[in-house]
Amino acid sequence: MIDALFGLAFDVLRAILPYAGVVVLGIIAWRFWVHYIQQDFISGIEFVLLEIIPPREVLRSPKAMELFFTNALYHWSKKGGKEEYWQGAVWFWFSLEIASIEGQVHFYIRTPSRIKSLIETQMYAQYPQAQVKVVEDYTLAVDEISSESEWNGWGCEFELKKHEAYPIRSYVDYGLDKDPKEEFKVDPISPVIEFFGSLGKGEQAWMQIVVTPSKKMYHTHGTWWQKHDWVEEGHIVLEKLAEPYISTREKADRPGTYSREVRMPKWLDEVVAAINNKTLKLGFETGVRLMYVAKKEVFPVGHRTNNSRNIRLILRQYSNPYLNSFERHNSTQGDAYSGIFTASSKTVLLLANRMLHEYRERSFFHLPLRHHIFSKTRWHWPIPEVITLDIFIKAYFHPHTFILNVEELATLWHFPGQILKVPTLERIESKEASPPPNLPI
């Protein structure tokens, strides 16, 4: 009887296996096809780098930058099957950047060229005295980081410490939404600008915030195929947060019917309000990356050595113990592959050089195939990590993205007010005025 059952199972498996193989190969081929056509589409996108020179007097709160992000960068639309699966069309992404070139601080936006005019008009709509101009990519001045080049560097990426439904500390928490007088402003971007402005000759520091309108979907628990967006995910997080404090009681005047009462502790009130408020504004899928590069004669010498440490700490002001904070990961250093074995100095240079090129490519979305196949997340310690990765494959870091709404983005990237006296932050010295209409022709 047992032999007959085994024989039947073997016959069924032998009959199904060819079809299962065809399905698996079909899925693999389909994914390769979509990846190929998307990369082909992306190769046809022309990007430009815009430098934004802020006005000398920034009288508006970061709320103005919120409106700029909403009107200029939120390009979300339904793409049909032909566009998405035959032409490889993808949603545009943008890079918001702050860079210090030997202490000179600059604001940049990298954008597809076809969006350039919209970004200019929307920037002037919020900051009429600002100046927008096309510039060369500042990262090209650093050719590479290697044992043969004159540059050394350190870089890292950031992820959120808690679920992305929890917001970071925003400019609203610092009272900037109330437009206080300059002498009373506490601007969270000040530590970033001050550190960037403190760099000396031969040093550069860069920060990029790469964003695309959020189309991230989550699997709905208890269903096979149903999915929901990040707003609904925030509501689910709130329900889980409230679950321990929900009591169900039978009504005394109506037997068989029950009422639910939520009695959350007072300290959770602000957490609930913050999560709820985050979902009330537009969300962007976001990646954050930092780079510090310096000439080799500067990088390891004296107090400058601390700059590669200090740059990783410049986002602490956005932390809230009850809500969220940024956590460093994918650092280009000896413990990059974790475990008990330190990566060689040659590998550390390789990782820094990769981070340089990923920064230059502004790569967080639609990564090359090598990132998926040789991702660090696919290879685990000890054997592959020590032998395969560090000697042969040199696994790629896999960047993490998360959802930030426009309020959080405006907190990370906005023009500081006049209270921040950094002489190396370029500003427009005077207002431009139109000629009077009654001039003789």
Contacts in CASP RR format, 6 or more apart in sequence:
PFRMAT RR
TARGET T0000
AUTHOR 0000-0000-0000
METHOD contacts of the structure
MODEL  1
MIDALFGLAFDVLRAILPYAGVVVLGIIAWRFWVHYIQQDFISGIEFVLL
EIIPPREVLRSPKAMELFFTNALYHWSKKGGKEEYWQGAVWFWFSLEIAS
IEGQVHFYIRTPSRIKSLIETQMYAQYPQAQVKVVEDYTLAVDEISSESE
WNGWGCEFELKKHEAYPIRSYVDYGLDKDPKEEFKVDPISPVIEFFGSLG
KGEQAWMQIVVTPSKKMYHTHGTWWQKHDWVEEGHIVLEKLAEPYISTRE
KADRPGTYSREVRMPKWLDEVVAAINNKTLKLGFETGVRLMYVAKKEVFP
VGHRTNNSRNIRLILRQYSNPYLNSFERHNSTQGDAYSGIFTASSKTVLL
LANRMLHEYRERSFFHLPLRHHIFSKTRWHWPIPEVITLDIFIKAYFHPH
TFILNVEELATLWHFPGQILKVPTLERIESKEASPPPNLPI
34 85 0 8 1.000
34 88 0 8 1.000
35 369 0 8 1.000
37 85 0 8 1.000
37 86 0 8 1.000
37 87 0 8 1.000
37 88 0 8 1.000
38 88 0 8 1.000
38 90 0 8 1.000
38 366 0 8 1.000
39 366 0 8 1.000
39 368 0 8 1.000
40 88 0 8 1.000
41 87 0 8 1.000
41 88 0 8 1.000
41 89 0 8 1.000
41 90 0 8 1.000
42 90 0 8 1.000
42 366 0 8 1.000
45 92 0 8 1.000
45 112 0 8 1.000
46 112 0 8 1.000
46 113 0 8 1.000
46 114 0 8 1.000
47 110 0 8 1.000
47 111 0 8 1.000
47 112 0 8 1.000
47 113 0 8 1.000
47 362 0 8 1.000
48 110 0 8 1.000
48 111 0 8 1.000
48 112 0 8 1.000
48 113 0 8 1.000
48 116 0 8 1.000
48 134 0 8 1.000
49 108 0 8 1.000
49 109 0 8 1.000
49 110 0 8 1.000
49 134 0 8 1.000
49 135 0 8 1.000
49 136 0 8 1.000
49 137 0 8 1.000
49 138 0 8 1.000
50 108 0 8 1.000
50 109 0 8 1.000
50 110 0 8 1.000
50 111 0 8 1.000
50 116 0 8 1.000
50 119 0 8 1.000
50 120 0 8 1.000
50 132 0 8 1.000
50 133 0 8 1.000
50 134 0 8 1.000
50 135 0 8 1.000
51 106 0 8 1.000
51 107 0 8 1.000
51 108 0 8 1.000
51 132 0 8 1.000
51 133 0 8 1.000
51 134 0 8 1.000
51 135 0 8 1.000
52 107 0 8 1.000
52 108 0 8 1.000
52 109 0 8 1.000
52 123 0 8 1.000
52 130 0 8 1.000
52 131 0 8 1.000
52 132 0 8 1.000
53 107 0 8 1.000
53 130 0 8 1.000
53 131 0 8 1.000
53 132 0 8 1.000
53 133 0 8 1.000
53 426 0 8 1.000
53 427 0 8 1.000
53 428 0 8 1.000
54 107 0 8 1.000
54 127 0 8 1.000
54 130 0 8 1.000
54 415 0 8 1.000
54 416 0 8 1.000
54 425 0 8 1.000
54 427 0 8 1.000
54 428 0 8 1.000
55 127 0 8 1.000
55 128 0 8 1.000
55 129 0 8 1.000
55 130 0 8 1.000
55 415 0 8 1.000
55 427 0 8 1.000
55 428 0 8 1.000
55 431 0 8 1.000
56 129 0 8 1.000
56 418 0 8 1.000
56 427 0 8 1.000
56 428 0 8 1.000
56 429 0 8 1.000
56 430 0 8 1.000
57 129 0 8 1.000
57 417 0 8 1.000
57 418 0 8 1.000
58 127 0 8 1.000
58 415 0 8 1.000
58 416 0 8 1.000
58 417 0 8 1.000
58 418 0 8 1.000
60 126 0 8 1.000
60 127 0 8 1.000
60 179 0 8 1.000
61 171 0 8 1.000
61 176 0 8 1.000
61 177 0 8 1.000
61 178 0 8 1.000
61 179 0 8 1.000
62 171 0 8 1.000
62 176 0 8 1.000
62 177 0 8 1.000
62 410 0 8 1.000
62 411 0 8 1.000
62 414 0 8 1.000
63 177 0 8 1.000
63 410 0 8 1.000
64 126 0 8 1.000
64 127 0 8 1.000
64 414 0 8 1.000
65 126 0 8 1.000
65 409 0 8 1.000
65 410 0 8 1.000
65 413 0 8 1.000
65 414 0 8 1.000
65 415 0 8 1.000
66 281 0 8 1.000
66 406 0 8 1.000
66 407 0 8 1.000
66 409 0 8 1.000
66 410 0 8 1.000
67 126 0 8 1.000
68 122 0 8 1.000
68 123 0 8 1.000
68 125 0 8 1.000
68 126 0 8 1.000
69 211 0 8 1.000
69 282 0 8 1.000
69 284 0 8 1.000
69 406 0 8 1.000
69 409 0 8 1.000
69 410 0 8 1.000
70 282 0 8 1.000
70 406 0 8 1.000
71 122 0 8 1.000
71 125 0 8 1.000
72 115 0 8 1.000
72 118 0 8 1.000
72 119 0 8 1.000
72 122 0 8 1.000
72 123 0 8 1.000
73 94 0 8 1.000
73 119 0 8 1.000
73 211 0 8 1.000
73 213 0 8 1.000
73 284 0 8 1.000
74 213 0 8 1.000
74 282 0 8 1.000
74 284 0 8 1.000
75 91 0 8 1.000
75 92 0 8 1.000
75 115 0 8 1.000
75 213 0 8 1.000
76 91 0 8 1.000
76 213 0 8 1.000
76 215 0 8 1.000
79 89 0 8 1.000
83 89 0 8 1.000
90 365 0 8 1.000
90 366 0 8 1.000
91 212 0 8 1.000
91 213 0 8 1.000
91 215 0 8 1.000
92 111 0 8 1.000
92 112 0 8 1.000
92 115 0 8 1.000
92 212 0 8 1.000
93 210 0 8 1.000
93 211 0 8 1.000
93 212 0 8 1.000
93 362 0 8 1.000
93 364 0 8 1.000
93 365 0 8 1.000
94 109 0 8 1.000
94 110 0 8 1.000
94 111 0 8 1.000
94 115 0 8 1.000
94 210 0 8 1.000
94 211 0 8 1.000
94 212 0 8 1.000
95 108 0 8 1.000
95 109 0 8 1.000
95 110 0 8 1.000
95 111 0 8 1.000
95 208 0 8 1.000
95 209 0 8 1.000
95 210 0 8 1.000
95 211 0 8 1.000
95 362 0 8 1.000
96 108 0 8 1.000
96 109 0 8 1.000
96 208 0 8 1.000
96 209 0 8 1.000
96 210 0 8 1.000
96 211 0 8 1.000
96 409 0 8 1.000
96 412 0 8 1.000
96 413 0 8 1.000
97 107 0 8 1.000
97 108 0 8 1.000
97 109 0 8 1.000
97 110 0 8 1.000
97 206 0 8 1.000
97 207 0 8 1.000
97 208 0 8 1.000
97 209 0 8 1.000
98 105 0 8 1.000
98 106 0 8 1.000
98 107 0 8 1.000
98 108 0 8 1.000
98 192 0 8 1.000
98 193 0 8 1.000
98 196 0 8 1.000
98 206 0 8 1.000
98 207 0 8 1.000
98 413 0 8 1.000
99 105 0 8 1.000
99 106 0 8 1.000
99 108 0 8 1.000
99 138 0 8 1.000
99 196 0 8 1.000
99 204 0 8 1.000
99 205 0 8 1.000
99 206 0 8 1.000
99 207 0 8 1.000
100 106 0 8 1.000
100 196 0 8 1.000
100 197 0 8 1.000
100 199 0 8 1.000
100 203 0 8 1.000
100 204 0 8 1.000
100 205 0 8 1.000
100 206 0 8 1.000
100 424 0 8 1.000
101 138 0 8 1.000
101 141 0 8 1.000
101 204 0 8 1.000
102 199 0 8 1.000
102 200 0 8 1.000
102 201 0 8 1.000
102 202 0 8 1.000
102 203 0 8 1.000
102 204 0 8 1.000
103 196 0 8 1.000
103 197 0 8 1.000
103 198 0 8 1.000
103 199 0 8 1.000
103 200 0 8 1.000
103 203 0 8 1.000
103 424 0 8 1.000
104 197 0 8 1.000
104 424 0 8 1.000
104 426 0 8 1.000
105 193 0 8 1.000
105 196 0 8 1.000
105 197 0 8 1.000
105 422 0 8 1.000
105 424 0 8 1.000
105 425 0 8 1.000
105 426 0 8 1.000
106 138 0 8 1.000
106 426 0 8 1.000
107 413 0 8 1.000
107 415 0 8 1.000
108 135 0 8 1.000
108 138 0 8 1.000
109 119 0 8 1.000
110 362 0 8 1.000
111 119 0 8 1.000
116 134 0 8 1.000
119 132 0 8 1.000
120 132 0 8 1.000
123 130 0 8 1.000
123 132 0 8 1.000
124 130 0 8 1.000
124 132 0 8 1.000
127 415 0 8 1.000
129 428 0 8 1.000
129 431 0 8 1.000
129 432 0 8 1.000
130 415 0 8 1.000
130 428 0 8 1.000
131 428 0 8 1.000
137 360 0 8 1.000
138 204 0 8 1.000
138 206 0 8 1.000
139 206 0 8 1.000
139 356 0 8 1.000
139 359 0 8 1.000
139 360 0 8 1.000
140 360 0 8 1.000
141 204 0 8 1.000
142 151 0 8 1.000
142 204 0 8 1.000
142 293 0 8 1.000
142 356 0 8 1.000
143 149 0 8 1.000
143 151 0 8 1.000
144 151 0 8 1.000
144 353 0 8 1.000
144 356 0 8 1.000
145 151 0 8 1.000
145 152 0 8 1.000
145 153 0 8 1.000
145 293 0 8 1.000
145 349 0 8 1.000
145 352 0 8 1.000
145 353 0 8 1.000
145 356 0 8 1.000
146 349 0 8 1.000
146 350 0 8 1.000
146 353 0 8 1.000
147 346 0 8 1.000
147 349 0 8 1.000
150 295 0 8 1.000
150 296 0 8 1.000
151 293 0 8 1.000
151 294 0 8 1.000
151 295 0 8 1.000
151 296 0 8 1.000
152 293 0 8 1.000
152 294 0 8 1.000
152 295 0 8 1.000
152 296 0 8 1.000
152 299 0 8 1.000
152 300 0 8 1.000
152 349 0 8 1.000
152 352 0 8 1.000
153 291 0 8 1.000
153 292 0 8 1.000
153 293 0 8 1.000
153 294 0 8 1.000
153 299 0 8 1.000
153 308 0 8 1.000
153 332 0 8 1.000
153 352 0 8 1.000
153 356 0 8 1.000
154 291 0 8 1.000
154 292 0 8 1.000
154 308 0 8 1.000
154 311 0 8 1.000
154 331 0 8 1.000
154 332 0 8 1.000
154 333 0 8 1.000
154 352 0 8 1.000
155 289 0 8 1.000
155 290 0 8 1.000
155 291 0 8 1.000
155 292 0 8 1.000
155 311 0 8 1.000
155 331 0 8 1.000
155 332 0 8 1.000
155 352 0 8 1.000
155 355 0 8 1.000
156 289 0 8 1.000
156 290 0 8 1.000
156 312 0 8 1.000
156 328 0 8 1.000
156 329 0 8 1.000
156 330 0 8 1.000
156 331 0 8 1.000
156 332 0 8 1.000
156 355 0 8 1.000
157 287 0 8 1.000
157 288 0 8 1.000
157 289 0 8 1.000
157 290 0 8 1.000
157 328 0 8 1.000
157 329 0 8 1.000
157 330 0 8 1.000
157 397 0 8 1.000
157 399 0 8 1.000
157 400 0 8 1.000
158 287 0 8 1.000
158 288 0 8 1.000
158 289 0 8 1.000
158 290 0 8 1.000
158 315 0 8 1.000
158 326 0 8 1.000
158 327 0 8 1.000
158 328 0 8 1.000
158 329 0 8 1.000
159 326 0 8 1.000
159 327 0 8 1.000
159 329 0 8 1.000
159 400 0 8 1.000
159 402 0 8 1.000
160 166 0 8 1.000
160 168 0 8 1.000
160 324 0 8 1.000
160 325 0 8 1.000
160 326 0 8 1.000
160 327 0 8 1.000
160 402 0 8 1.000
161 324 0 8 1.000
161 325 0 8 1.000
161 326 0 8 1.000
161 327 0 8 1.000
162 323 0 8 1.000
162 324 0 8 1.000
162 325 0 8 1.000
163 237 0 8 1.000
164 230 0 8 1.000
164 324 0 8 1.000
164 402 0 8 1.000
164 403 0 8 1.000
164 404 0 8 1.000
165 230 0 8 1.000
165 233 0 8 1.000
165 234 0 8 1.000
165 237 0 8 1.000
165 238 0 8 1.000
165 275 0 8 1.000
165 278 0 8 1.000
165 279 0 8 1.000
166 237 0 8 1.000
166 271 0 8 1.000
166 274 0 8 1.000
166 275 0 8 1.000
166 278 0 8 1.000
166 323 0 8 1.000
166 324 0 8 1.000
167 274 0 8 1.000
167 275 0 8 1.000
167 277 0 8 1.000
167 278 0 8 1.000
167 320 0 8 1.000
167 323 0 8 1.000
167 324 0 8 1.000
167 405 0 8 1.000
167 407 0 8 1.000
167 408 0 8 1.000
168 318 0 8 1.000
168 319 0 8 1.000
168 320 0 8 1.000
168 323 0 8 1.000
168 324 0 8 1.000
168 325 0 8 1.000
168 326 0 8 1.000
168 404 0 8 1.000
168 408 0 8 1.000
168 411 0 8 1.000
169 188 0 8 1.000
169 317 0 8 1.000
169 318 0 8 1.000
169 319 0 8 1.000
169 320 0 8 1.000
169 323 0 8 1.000
169 411 0 8 1.000
170 318 0 8 1.000
170 407 0 8 1.000
170 408 0 8 1.000
170 410 0 8 1.000
170 411 0 8 1.000
171 177 0 8 1.000
171 187 0 8 1.000
171 188 0 8 1.000
171 407 0 8 1.000
171 410 0 8 1.000
171 411 0 8 1.000
171 414 0 8 1.000
172 407 0 8 1.000
173 320 0 8 1.000
174 186 0 8 1.000
174 187 0 8 1.000
174 188 0 8 1.000
175 186 0 8 1.000
176 185 0 8 1.000
176 186 0 8 1.000
176 187 0 8 1.000
182 417 0 8 1.000
182 418 0 8 1.000
182 419 0 8 1.000
183 419 0 8 1.000
185 417 0 8 1.000
185 419 0 8 1.000
187 416 0 8 1.000
187 417 0 8 1.000
187 419 0 8 1.000
187 420 0 8 1.000
188 317 0 8 1.000
188 318 0 8 1.000
188 411 0 8 1.000
189 411 0 8 1.000
189 412 0 8 1.000
189 413 0 8 1.000
189 414 0 8 1.000
189 416 0 8 1.000
190 416 0 8 1.000
190 420 0 8 1.000
191 314 0 8 1.000
191 316 0 8 1.000
191 317 0 8 1.000
192 207 0 8 1.000
192 314 0 8 1.000
192 315 0 8 1.000
193 416 0 8 1.000
193 420 0 8 1.000
193 422 0 8 1.000
193 425 0 8 1.000
194 420 0 8 1.000
194 422 0 8 1.000
195 205 0 8 1.000
195 310 0 8 1.000
195 311 0 8 1.000
195 314 0 8 1.000
196 205 0 8 1.000
197 422 0 8 1.000
197 424 0 8 1.000
197 425 0 8 1.000
199 205 0 8 1.000
199 307 0 8 1.000
200 298 0 8 1.000
200 304 0 8 1.000
201 298 0 8 1.000
202 294 0 8 1.000
202 295 0 8 1.000
202 298 0 8 1.000
203 292 0 8 1.000
203 293 0 8 1.000
203 294 0 8 1.000
203 295 0 8 1.000
203 298 0 8 1.000
203 304 0 8 1.000
203 307 0 8 1.000
204 291 0 8 1.000
204 292 0 8 1.000
204 293 0 8 1.000
204 294 0 8 1.000
205 290 0 8 1.000
205 291 0 8 1.000
205 292 0 8 1.000
205 293 0 8 1.000
205 307 0 8 1.000
205 311 0 8 1.000
206 290 0 8 1.000
206 291 0 8 1.000
206 292 0 8 1.000
206 293 0 8 1.000
206 359 0 8 1.000
207 288 0 8 1.000
207 289 0 8 1.000
207 290 0 8 1.000
207 291 0 8 1.000
207 314 0 8 1.000
208 288 0 8 1.000
208 289 0 8 1.000
208 359 0 8 1.000
208 362 0 8 1.000
209 286 0 8 1.000
209 287 0 8 1.000
209 288 0 8 1.000
209 409 0 8 1.000
209 412 0 8 1.000
209 413 0 8 1.000
210 286 0 8 1.000
210 287 0 8 1.000
210 288 0 8 1.000
210 289 0 8 1.000
210 362 0 8 1.000
210 364 0 8 1.000
210 365 0 8 1.000
211 284 0 8 1.000
211 285 0 8 1.000
211 286 0 8 1.000
211 287 0 8 1.000
211 404 0 8 1.000
211 409 0 8 1.000
212 284 0 8 1.000
212 285 0 8 1.000
212 365 0 8 1.000
213 282 0 8 1.000
213 283 0 8 1.000
213 284 0 8 1.000
213 285 0 8 1.000
214 229 0 8 1.000
214 230 0 8 1.000
214 283 0 8 1.000
214 284 0 8 1.000
214 285 0 8 1.000
214 403 0 8 1.000
215 285 0 8 1.000
216 229 0 8 1.000
216 230 0 8 1.000
216 285 0 8 1.000
216 403 0 8 1.000
217 227 0 8 1.000
217 228 0 8 1.000
217 229 0 8 1.000
218 227 0 8 1.000
218 228 0 8 1.000
218 229 0 8 1.000
218 230 0 8 1.000
218 232 0 8 1.000
218 233 0 8 1.000
219 226 0 8 1.000
219 227 0 8 1.000
220 226 0 8 1.000
220 227 0 8 1.000
220 228 0 8 1.000
221 236 0 8 1.000
228 236 0 8 1.000
230 279 0 8 1.000
230 283 0 8 1.000
230 403 0 8 1.000
231 279 0 8 1.000
234 275 0 8 1.000
234 278 0 8 1.000
234 279 0 8 1.000
235 279 0 8 1.000
237 275 0 8 1.000
238 272 0 8 1.000
238 275 0 8 1.000
238 276 0 8 1.000
241 264 0 8 1.000
241 268 0 8 1.000
241 271 0 8 1.000
241 272 0 8 1.000
241 275 0 8 1.000
242 262 0 8 1.000
242 264 0 8 1.000
242 272 0 8 1.000
245 262 0 8 1.000
245 263 0 8 1.000
245 264 0 8 1.000
245 265 0 8 1.000
246 260 0 8 1.000
246 261 0 8 1.000
246 262 0 8 1.000
247 260 0 8 1.000
247 261 0 8 1.000
247 263 0 8 1.000
248 258 0 8 1.000
248 259 0 8 1.000
248 260 0 8 1.000
248 261 0 8 1.000
249 258 0 8 1.000
249 259 0 8 1.000
249 261 0 8 1.000
250 256 0 8 1.000
250 257 0 8 1.000
250 258 0 8 1.000
251 257 0 8 1.000
251 258 0 8 1.000
251 259 0 8 1.000
264 272 0 8 1.000
267 322 0 8 1.000
270 322 0 8 1.000
271 322 0 8 1.000
271 323 0 8 1.000
274 323 0 8 1.000
278 405 0 8 1.000
278 407 0 8 1.000
278 408 0 8 1.000
279 405 0 8 1.000
281 405 0 8 1.000
281 406 0 8 1.000
281 407 0 8 1.000
282 405 0 8 1.000
282 406 0 8 1.000
283 403 0 8 1.000
283 404 0 8 1.000
283 405 0 8 1.000
283 406 0 8 1.000
284 403 0 8 1.000
284 404 0 8 1.000
284 405 0 8 1.000
284 406 0 8 1.000
284 409 0 8 1.000
285 365 0 8 1.000
285 401 0 8 1.000
285 402 0 8 1.000
285 403 0 8 1.000
286 401 0 8 1.000
286 402 0 8 1.000
286 403 0 8 1.000
286 404 0 8 1.000
286 409 0 8 1.000
287 364 0 8 1.000
287 399 0 8 1.000
287 400 0 8 1.000
287 401 0 8 1.000
287 402 0 8 1.000
288 315 0 8 1.000
288 326 0 8 1.000
288 412 0 8 1.000
289 355 0 8 1.000
289 358 0 8 1.000
289 359 0 8 1.000
289 364 0 8 1.000
289 399 0 8 1.000
290 311 0 8 1.000
290 312 0 8 1.000
290 314 0 8 1.000
291 355 0 8 1.000
291 356 0 8 1.000
291 359 0 8 1.000
292 307 0 8 1.000
292 308 0 8 1.000
292 311 0 8 1.000
293 356 0 8 1.000
294 304 0 8 1.000
294 307 0 8 1.000
298 304 0 8 1.000
299 305 0 8 1.000
299 308 0 8 1.000
312 328 0 8 1.000
312 331 0 8 1.000
315 326 0 8 1.000
316 325 0 8 1.000
318 325 0 8 1.000
318 326 0 8 1.000
318 411 0 8 1.000
318 412 0 8 1.000
319 325 0 8 1.000
319 326 0 8 1.000
329 400 0 8 1.000
330 336 0 8 1.000
330 355 0 8 1.000
330 397 0 8 1.000
330 398 0 8 1.000
330 399 0 8 1.000
332 348 0 8 1.000
332 351 0 8 1.000
332 352 0 8 1.000
332 354 0 8 1.000
332 355 0 8 1.000
333 343 0 8 1.000
333 348 0 8 1.000
333 351 0 8 1.000
334 342 0 8 1.000
334 343 0 8 1.000
334 347 0 8 1.000
334 348 0 8 1.000
335 342 0 8 1.000
335 343 0 8 1.000
336 343 0 8 1.000
336 347 0 8 1.000
336 348 0 8 1.000
336 351 0 8 1.000
336 397 0 8 1.000
337 343 0 8 1.000
337 376 0 8 1.000
337 381 0 8 1.000
337 385 0 8 1.000
337 389 0 8 1.000
337 390 0 8 1.000
337 395 0 8 1.000
338 381 0 8 1.000
338 385 0 8 1.000
339 381 0 8 1.000
339 382 0 8 1.000
339 385 0 8 1.000
341 385 0 8 1.000
341 386 0 8 1.000
341 390 0 8 1.000
343 351 0 8 1.000
343 390 0 8 1.000
344 390 0 8 1.000
347 390 0 8 1.000
347 394 0 8 1.000
350 394 0 8 1.000
351 397 0 8 1.000
354 396 0 8 1.000
354 397 0 8 1.000
355 397 0 8 1.000
358 399 0 8 1.000
363 399 0 8 1.000
364 399 0 8 1.000
364 401 0 8 1.000
365 401 0 8 1.000
367 398 0 8 1.000
367 399 0 8 1.000
370 396 0 8 1.000
371 396 0 8 1.000
371 398 0 8 1.000
374 393 0 8 1.000
374 394 0 8 1.000
374 395 0 8 1.000
374 396 0 8 1.000
375 395 0 8 1.000
375 396 0 8 1.000
375 397 0 8 1.000
375 398 0 8 1.000
376 389 0 8 1.000
376 395 0 8 1.000
376 396 0 8 1.000
376 397 0 8 1.000
376 398 0 8 1.000
377 398 0 8 1.000
378 395 0 8 1.000
379 385 0 8 1.000
379 388 0 8 1.000
379 389 0 8 1.000
379 393 0 8 1.000
379 395 0 8 1.000
385 395 0 8 1.000
389 395 0 8 1.000
404 412 0 8 1.000
416 422 0 8 1.000
416 425 0 8 1.000
END
